[in-house]
Every structure is written in structure tokens, then in C-alpha cells.
Amino acid sequence: MKRAECNRNCWIAAAVAGVVVLLLTSVMGDLGFMAGLFLGLITAWLFGSLLVWLACHDRHELFADAEGQTGTDWAREAVESQPEALLVSGSLGLEHKPSVAGGLRIVAGAAPAAAKPEAAKAEAATRPAADDKARKPATQQDQPAAAAEQAAPDDLKRIKGIGPKLSDWLHENGITRYAQIAAWDDRDVADFAERLGRMGGRIEADDWVGQAKLLAEGRRTEFSERVDDGEVY
């Protein structure tokens, strides 16, 4: 509950207490109406101040409310003005556990690479030794290129809605390439949105999947151009 709502509820309770004191002193008691009204106002003010101090004193709001905003508008403005605030504060309850969808893709992508040595052994057994010597240098040349490709993750911060902290969190969960996000289906989006909590709505609101598809194809978005020009980070 936000601080403004807490204050409002406390003063409503204090007003009810003041009315009760007014009724007890002026209607059921011996005091007149003005005296009862005075005691009711004093009671409401003291009781309301005490409730606000006890119940709402330690409540802090991350962002100032704007008049006419709905809950969805407030959450959107909060993330746009400071997208990492909720993540840094730890209020989202994120667990650093690997993504099921992302993990499956990584394992599936690694399976062919693991099968290559056995296929190479089978071919080596059937081919002449000279052909085997000619084939090995080519394989050794391909390995550094594949390793370099795997060791170069994409800059996920070029996707609107993903800041430095979210980028690190995605890396820890096995998401390092635009192609991985571009391949998300509805189940993957729902899974990551649930784990991100209130910030999960940014996946669909900013269209992470659509942006990732463009970036994976080597194209640029308006936001990625701003990032490349150093205007964002």
C-alpha cells in the first residue's frame, strides 16, 4: 500500500473515532454539542496523527504520483524513469535460476557440436590416412571461429526496456543473444514476465521480441541508434 493511501485510511479511522467521541459526550453524556464537537475534533486530530506516525512513517514511495494516473500508468512511468530501481531494491523477489526455455535452447544448440567428434571418428576410420591429415587442419581452423562466435554475446541493452541490471540478469539466466529473445513464444514471454514481477509487463509493452528480431538481422531501431550514439548509457 502506498503512503498516500495509508495516510488517507488513517485519517478516515481518526474521523470515525472523533464522531464516536462526539456522540458519547454530547448525545449520551452530559456535555453540550459544542463541547462534544470540540472533544471530537481534538480526538480525531490526535488519533489521526498517532496512526499516521505509527503506520505510515516508514513507508517510502519510489516515484511521485501524478494526478489522473492509473496503476498501469504509474508502473509504466516508474520503469521508464528508472527501469532498474525495482530490480536493484530486491522488491521483485527474483531468483537467480536458469531459464527453462533458454536452457533448452542452449542444450539443443550444443548437441550437434557434441556429435561432431564421433562423426569425425567414423569418417576417419573409413577414409585413408592422407585424407584424414588433410581434414584435421580444416577442423582446427573452424574451432577458434566457433569459439569466438560463442564468446561474443550481444549487447542486450540496445533493446528498449532492458537496462544494465536486467541485461546482467538475463545473462545469468542464459540469455545472451538477440536470436534467443527473438525466438521466444508466448509461453517463454509469460515465463519471464512472471519471474520479473511488475517489470514483466515491459516485455510486451516494449516488444522485446520484435526489437530482438530486427537486431538479430543486423538492422537498427530508433532506440538502438540512441544507445550506439551514447545518448542513453
N, C-alpha and C positions, 0 to 999 in steps of 0.2 A: 504494500500500500504506500502511495506517495505521501510526502509530507503535507501537501495541501489537503488531501483527503483526511489525513489523520487529524489535522487542526480542526477541520470542519466537524468531524464526528465528535471531537472532544467538546466543542462549544455547543453542539446540539444537546449533548448529555448535560452540560452545565446549565443550559436554559431550562431543561426539564426539571433539574434539581431546584432551580430558582422558583419555578411555578409551584412545585410541591411545597416549598417553604412559604410562599405567599398564601396558599390555600390553608396550610396548617395554622399560620399565625393570624390571618385576618378573618377567615371563614369559620374555622373550627376553634380558634383561640380567642383570647380577649383583646388582642391588639386591633387597631383600626386598619382600614385598607391601605392608607398611605404608609403607615409603619410597616405593614406586611410587605408592601411593594418595595420599600427601601431594603428590608432584610433579604427579600428575594433577589434583588439586583446585586447586593453585596455577596450573597451566597453564590450566585451564578458566576460573578467575576472571579472570586477566589477559587471556586471549584474548577472553573474552566482553565484558569492559569495553571493550577496544580496539575490537571490532566495533561495539558499541552506540554508542560515541562517534563512530566514523568514518561509519557507515551511517545511524544514526537520529538523530543530534544535531540536524540541521536540519529534521526532519520536524515539522510543526505540524498539529494537528487543529482544525478549525473548531468542533467541538462535542464535548462529553464523551460517551463511550459509556455506555449504560445496560444493566444486566445483563438478559439474556434477549431483547435486541432482535435482529431480523433486519436484513439490509441494507436491505430496503424500509422497515422501521420507522425505521431511522436516517435514511434520506433524507427520509422524511415529517416526522420531528421536526425535522430540520435546517431544512427550508423553512418549517415553521410557526413556529419560534422566531426565525428571522432570514431571511425569504424573499429578501432582496436580497443576502445575503452572497456566494453563489456568483457572482452576476451582477457584483457590484462587483469581486470579486477577479480577474475576467477568466479564470477557470479553465474556463469553459464553451466558450470559443472561438467566441463569437457573432460573426457577420459582419453588418455593417450593410448588408444588401442588401434591396431591396424584395421583399415577398412576392408570389409569382406569383398566388396566389388573390386576395389583397387588391387587387393592381394591376389584375387583370382586372375586378374589380367596379367599381373607380373609373372605369376607362376606359369600361366598359359603361354606367355611370350618366351619364357626361359626354356620350355620343354623342347622346342626344336633345336636350340643350341646344345642341350644336353644329349640329344640324339645324334648329333653330328659326329662325335668321336667314334661311336660304334659303327656308324655307316662308313666312316673313313677306313676303319679297320677291315670291314668286309670288302671294300673296294681294293684295299692294299693287298689282301690275300689273293684276289683274283687277277690283279694286274702284275705285269713284270716289275722287277726291281727298278729298272731305269725310269719307268713311268711313275713309280712311287717317289723317286727322288725329285722328279720334275714337279710333282704335285705338292710336296711339302713346303717349298719356299712360298708358293702362292697362298697356302693356308696361313703361314706365319705372317704374311703381309696383311691378310684380311683381319687377323685378330686385333692388332693395335687400332685399326679403324673402327671395329665394332666396340672395343673398349672405350675409345674416345667418344663414340656416339652415346653410349650408356652413361658416361661420366659427365655429360653436359646437360643438366636439367634446364628446362625453360624458365624464363622469368615470369612467374605466375602473377606478379604484381602489375603486369600490363593488362590484366583483366580487371575491369571496374568492379569494385566491391571486395577485392582481395588486397589487403594491406600487408605489411611486413610480418605481423604476428600470424595472420591467417595463412600466409604463404608458408611460414615455418611449420605451422600445424599440419597443413596439407602434406608437406614433405615428410613429416614424421609418420603420416598415415599412408605413405607410399604413392602419393600423387605429386609427380614432378614434371609432367609433360602436358602440353596443351591437348595432345591427342587423347590422353586419358580422360580429361574433363569433357572433351567433345564427344566421347563415346558413352557418356552417362545416359542411361534411360530413366524413365520415370521412377523406377524403384531405387536406383542409385541416388537420384536427386532427393527423394523422400528420406533415404537413409542418412545422408549427410545433413539435410535440413534438420532432422530430429536431433542429431548429435550436436549441432551448432546452437540449438535453442532458439532464442529470439532472433539471432542473426541468420538463422537458416533461411528466412524469407528472402534474403538478398540473392540466393542462388537463382530463383525465378524472376525476382524483381529486376535484377541487373542482367539477366540472361547470360549466365556464365557459360552455358553450353554453346550458345550461338557465338559469343565472343571467341571461345576457345577454338571453334571450328574455323573461323576466319584466320586466327593467328596460326593455327596448325598448317594452314595452306600457304603461309607466308605473307598473308595480307595484313593490313593495319587497320585499327579502329581509331576513332577520334580520341578516345582515352589513351590508347597505347601510344599515339603520337605525342600526347602531352607528357607521358611518362618518359618516352625516349628523349624529349627535349628538356627534361629535368624540371618540369613545371609542377610535378606532384610530389616526388620524393627527392 
